[in-house]
């Protein structure tokens, strides 16, 4: 299931309309009767006043829809710490009104409504609840430490009640082998220490600030938003599960773009397997478009959202709480071992997404730029057309 935690809450003020609707309508009636004996100028003035009263009445009706619930429970801005297994979902972010592609947020919003934390009428307009997500995950991607914030009615036993209405259901796990090895026999492959060392040397080249326009889509080389800061990237010691070897790759950065991590790993795998030279990583920072393969999403997990700067600036001021999850470590670990890791291993063993993806690496052109590759294709097509004409 989704595990939802409430490590932090902040008070928010809620505005209430003190006057009752009946009193407001009575005021309108008395003003209308008096206006019959007043000059035209006063009639216009009172007409505006009546309009203002009517508008106030409408606001009172709108804001009074949930008066009973608000009286019972306070509304607060909270942070939810979530863990989820992404298999079967089309990513994290919700597309309101689209039931064809179910996302993590679809089930989360449904659970919040059923548990009585938010009004049903705001289900399709979560902006009214000040909803924000810390990160987006793609189709099939899991998370062990996703964070969202929003305003909730603080019902009793809120965590348990939200989880009651959520369905039961990372790090990156891949295997490295040379292109000449038998990729169909993944159970026989084992990562040697020398290859692991080289892998980590390549990952270390991603550290710092670089132009990652080649590691996502629809980003121009000169787009400032393509520059991202990577703090850490490394591959841990391999381990055996279901007779197959896996390795955990940790990536820590200031922020990531769509597909960025999958392409960072895909390019290193291409180098390790011998399809690309090491200098392709350096070329990828430059202006020309480089063909960068995208590794499968299975095994990609949002492990943690960190707030180091916030904690350093506000954590010790006596007014704010540090955004830390030390108390949830055991629960996060248990969720990963019970839901995320078994799903990744079982799915990879059954479907072989990594093995299938590695078979596509030979079709990538790692030496030329995208422009050169397109020119070569056009030239080959032109030669083929000439040959057909001569026939």
C-alpha positions in Angstrom: 0.0 0.0 0.0 1.0 3.6 -0.1 2.5 4.5 3.2 1.6 8.1 4.2 3.3 9.9 7.0 2.8 13.3 8.6 6.1 14.5 9.9 5.3 18.1 9.9 2.3 20.4 10.0 1.9 24.1 10.0 -1.1 26.1 11.1 -3.0 28.1 8.6 -5.8 30.6 9.3 -9.3 30.0 7.9 -11.7 32.8 7.2 -15.4 32.4 8.3 -18.4 34.5 7.5 -20.1 35.4 10.7 -23.4 36.7 9.4 -26.2 34.2 8.5 -27.7 34.1 5.0 -31.2 35.0 6.3 -30.0 38.2 7.9 -28.3 39.2 4.7 -31.4 38.7 2.6 -33.4 40.6 5.2 -31.1 43.5 4.8 -31.5 43.5 1.0 -35.3 43.6 1.4 -35.4 46.6 3.7 -33.0 48.5 1.5 -35.2 47.9 -1.6 -38.3 49.3 0.1 -36.5 52.5 1.3 -35.1 53.1 -2.1 -38.5 53.7 -3.7 -38.6 57.2 -2.0 -35.0 58.3 -2.8 -33.6 60.4 -5.7 -32.1 58.6 -8.7 -28.5 59.2 -7.5 -29.3 57.5 -4.2 -31.0 54.7 -6.0 -27.8 54.1 -8.0 -25.7 54.2 -4.8 -28.0 51.8 -3.1 -28.2 49.5 -6.1 -24.4 49.2 -5.9 -24.7 48.5 -2.2 -27.3 45.8 -2.8 -25.0 44.2 -5.5 -22.1 44.1 -2.9 -24.5 42.5 -0.4 -25.5 39.9 -2.9 -21.9 39.1 -3.8 -21.1 38.8 0.0 -24.1 36.4 0.3 -22.7 34.2 -2.6 -19.3 34.1 -0.9 -20.9 33.2 2.3 -22.7 30.3 0.6 -19.6 29.1 -1.1 -17.4 29.3 2.0 -20.1 27.9 4.2 -20.6 24.6 2.3 -18.2 22.9 4.7 -18.9 24.9 7.8 -19.9 21.8 9.8 -16.7 19.9 8.9 -14.5 22.9 9.5 -16.1 23.4 13.0 -15.3 19.8 13.8 -11.8 19.6 12.4 -9.2 22.3 11.9 -7.7 22.8 8.5 -3.9 22.8 8.3 -1.1 22.9 5.7 0.7 19.6 6.1 3.5 17.6 4.4 2.8 13.9 3.5 5.8 11.5 3.3 4.8 8.8 0.8 6.2 5.5 -0.5 4.8 3.7 -3.5 5.4 1.0 -6.0 5.0 2.5 -9.5 4.1 -0.7 -11.4 0.8 -0.3 -13.1 0.7 3.5 -12.9 1.3 6.1 -15.5 3.6 8.2 -13.3 3.0 10.4 -10.3 1.4 13.5 -11.7 -2.4 13.5 -12.1 -4.3 14.4 -15.2 -7.7 15.5 -13.8 -10.6 14.1 -15.7 -8.5 11.5 -17.5 -9.4 8.1 -16.2 -7.7 6.2 -19.0 -4.2 6.6 -17.5 -4.2 6.0 -13.8 -1.5 7.8 -11.8 -0.3 7.8 -8.2 -2.1 11.1 -7.5 -5.4 9.6 -8.7 -5.4 7.1 -5.9 -4.1 9.6 -3.4 -6.8 12.1 -4.1 -9.5 9.4 -4.0 -8.2 8.3 -0.6 -8.1 11.8 0.8 -11.7 12.3 -0.2 -12.9 9.0 1.1 -11.1 9.5 4.4 -12.7 12.9 4.9 -9.5 14.9 4.6 -10.6 17.1 1.7 -14.0 18.0 0.2 -15.2 15.9 -2.7 -15.8 19.0 -4.9 -12.1 19.9 -4.8 -11.0 16.5 -6.1 -10.6 17.8 -9.6 -9.2 21.2 -8.5 -6.5 20.3 -6.0 -5.0 23.8 -6.4 -7.8 24.9 -4.0 -6.2 22.7 -1.4 -2.7 24.3 -2.2 -1.5 20.9 -3.5 2.1 20.6 -4.5 4.4 17.7 -5.2 8.2 17.7 -4.5 9.0 15.6 -7.6 7.4 13.8 -10.5 8.1 10.2 -11.4 7.5 8.6 -14.7 5.4 5.6 -15.7 6.3 2.5 -13.6 8.7 4.4 -11.4 8.5 3.8 -7.6 9.4 6.0 -4.7 10.4 5.3 -1.1 10.4 9.0 0.0 8.1 11.1 -2.1 6.8 14.3 -0.5 3.6 16.3 -1.2 2.1 19.3 0.6 -1.5 20.4 0.9 -4.2 21.7 3.2 -6.2 19.0 5.0 -8.9 18.7 7.6 -7.1 17.2 10.5 -9.4 14.3 11.2 -8.7 11.8 14.0 -6.3 9.0 13.2 -5.6 10.7 9.9 -2.7 8.5 8.7 -4.5 5.3 9.4 -7.7 6.5 7.7 -5.9 7.6 4.6 -4.0 4.3 4.3 -7.3 2.4 4.7 -8.4 3.8 1.3 -5.1 3.3 -0.5 -4.3 0.1 -2.4 -1.5 -2.2 -1.3 1.5 -2.2 -3.7 14.6 2.9 -5.2 17.2 3.3 -6.3 18.3 1.9 -9.7 19.1 -1.8 -10.3 21.0 -2.8 -13.4 23.6 -5.2 -14.6 26.8 -4.3 -16.5 28.3 -6.7 -19.1 30.4 -6.3 -22.3 28.6 -6.3 -25.6 30.4 -9.5 -26.6 28.9 -11.4 -23.6 25.8 -13.5 -23.9 23.1 -11.1 -22.8 20.4 -13.8 -22.9 22.2 -15.6 -20.0 21.9 -12.9 -17.3 22.0 -15.5 -14.5 25.5 -16.4 -15.5 26.8 -12.8 -15.5 28.7 -11.4 -12.5 30.2 -7.9 -12.2 34.0 -8.0 -11.5 35.7 -5.4 -9.2 37.6 -3.8 -12.0 34.4 -3.1 -14.0 32.7 -1.8 -10.9 35.6 0.6 -10.3 35.4 1.9 -13.9 31.6 2.3 -13.6 32.1 4.6 -10.6 34.8 6.6 -12.3 32.4 7.3 -15.1 29.5 8.1 -12.8 31.9 10.5 -10.9 32.2 12.6 -14.2 28.6 13.6 -13.8 29.3 15.4 -10.5 29.0 19.2 -10.5 27.0 21.5 -12.8 26.7 20.5 -16.5 24.5 21.2 -19.4 22.2 18.2 -19.6 20.2 19.2 -22.7 21.1 15.9 -24.3 19.7 13.9 -21.4 16.1 15.1 -21.7 13.7 16.1 -24.5 12.7 19.5 -25.8 15.5 21.4 -24.2 17.6 23.7 -26.3 21.4 23.7 -25.7 21.3 27.3 -24.6 18.3 26.8 -22.3 19.4 27.8 -18.8 17.1 25.3 -17.2 19.1 22.4 -18.8 22.0 23.1 -16.4 21.7 20.8 -13.4 23.8 20.2 -10.3 24.7 16.6 -9.4 26.1 16.1 -5.9 26.7 12.3 -5.9 26.4 9.3 -8.2 27.8 5.9 -7.5 27.1 2.2 -7.9 27.2 -0.1 -4.8 28.4 -3.6 -4.4 26.4 -6.1 -6.5 24.1 -8.7 -4.8 22.2 -11.8 -5.9 18.4 -12.1 -6.0 16.5 -14.9 -7.7 19.9 -16.1 -9.2 20.4 -12.7 -11.0 22.9 -10.1 -10.0 21.7 -6.5 -9.2 23.5 -3.3 -8.2 22.1 -0.2 -6.5 23.0 3.1 -8.1 22.5 6.2 -6.0 22.0 9.6 -7.6 21.7 12.8 -5.5 21.1 16.1 -7.2 19.6 19.5 -6.8 16.9 18.7 -9.3 16.3 16.4 -12.3 14.6 16.7 -15.7 12.4 14.1 -17.3 14.4 11.0 -18.3 17.7 12.6 -17.1 18.7 9.8 -14.7 17.8 7.0 -17.1 19.9 8.6 -19.9 22.8 9.2 -17.5 22.8 5.5 -16.7 22.1 4.5 -20.2 25.2 6.3 -21.5 27.5 4.8 -18.9 26.2 1.3 -19.7 26.9 2.0 -23.4 30.5 3.0 -22.6 31.0 0.0 -20.3 29.7 -2.4 -22.9 32.0 -1.0 -25.5 29.5 0.7 -27.8 30.7 4.2 -27.1 34.0 5.9 -26.2 34.4 7.6 -22.8 34.7 11.0 -24.5 31.0 10.8 -25.4 30.2 12.0 -21.9 32.2 15.2 -22.4 30.7 15.7 -25.8 27.2 15.5 -24.3 27.7 18.7 -22.4 28.4 20.6 -25.6 26.0 22.3 -28.0 25.6 19.5 -30.6 22.9 16.9 -30.1 24.3 13.6 -29.1 22.4 10.3 -29.3 22.0 9.2 -25.7 20.2 5.9 -25.0 17.5 5.9 -22.3 17.7 2.9 -19.8 14.5 1.2 -18.7 12.4 2.8 -16.0 12.0 -0.4 -14.0 14.2 -0.2 -11.0 14.2 3.6 -10.9 13.1 4.8 -7.5 12.7 8.2 -5.9 14.5 7.4 -2.7 14.4 10.6 -0.8 13.6 14.3 -1.2 16.1 16.4 0.8 15.8 19.9 2.3 19.3 20.6 3.5 19.2 24.3 2.7 15.8 24.8 4.4 16.9 22.9 7.5 20.1 24.9 7.7 18.3 28.2 7.4 15.2 27.6 9.4 15.6 24.3 11.3 17.1 26.0 14.4 15.2 29.2 14.6 12.7 27.9 17.1 9.7 28.5 14.9 10.1 25.8 12.2 10.7 22.1 12.3 13.4 20.4 10.3 12.2 18.4 7.4 13.8 15.1 8.2 12.6 11.5 8.2 14.9 9.8 10.7 11.9 8.5 12.6 10.5 6.9 9.5 13.6 5.0 8.4 12.4 1.6 9.6 9.0 2.0 8.0 10.6 3.1 4.7 13.0 0.2 4.7 10.2 -2.3 5.5 8.0 -0.9 2.7 10.9 -1.2 0.1 11.7 -4.8 1.1 8.0 -5.8 1.2 6.8 -4.1 -2.0 9.3 -2.2 -4.1 12.3 -4.6 -4.3 10.3 -7.8 -4.9 8.3 -6.1 -7.6 11.4 -4.9 -9.4 13.2 -8.3 -9.2 10.1 -10.3 -10.2 9.3 -8.1 -13.1 12.8 -8.0 -14.4 13.2 -11.8 -14.2 9.9 -12.3 -16.0 10.1 -9.6 -18.6 13.8 -9.0 -19.0 13.4 -5.2 -19.8 17.1 -4.6 -19.2 18.2 -7.4 -21.4 15.8 -6.3 -24.2 17.0 -2.7 -23.9 20.7 -3.7 -24.2 19.9 -5.4 -27.4 19.0 -2.0 -28.9 22.3 -0.3 -28.1 23.9 -1.3 -31.4 21.4 0.9 -33.4 22.7 4.1 -31.6 25.3 6.3 -33.3 27.6 7.4 -30.4 30.3 8.8 -32.6 28.4 11.4 -34.7 26.0 14.1 -33.7 22.3 14.0 -34.4 22.8 16.3 -37.4 25.5 14.1 -38.9 23.3 11.0 -38.4 20.4 12.7 -40.1 22.6 13.7 -43.0 23.9 10.2 -43.4 20.3 8.9 -43.5 19.3 11.4 -46.1 22.4 10.6 -48.2 21.6 6.9 -48.0 18.0 7.5 -49.0 19.2 9.7 -51.9 21.5 7.0 -53.1 18.7 4.4 -52.9 16.4 6.7 -54.9 19.1 7.1 -57.7 19.6 3.3 -57.8 15.8 2.8 -58.2 15.7 5.4 -61.0 18.5 3.7 -62.9 16.6 0.4 -62.7 
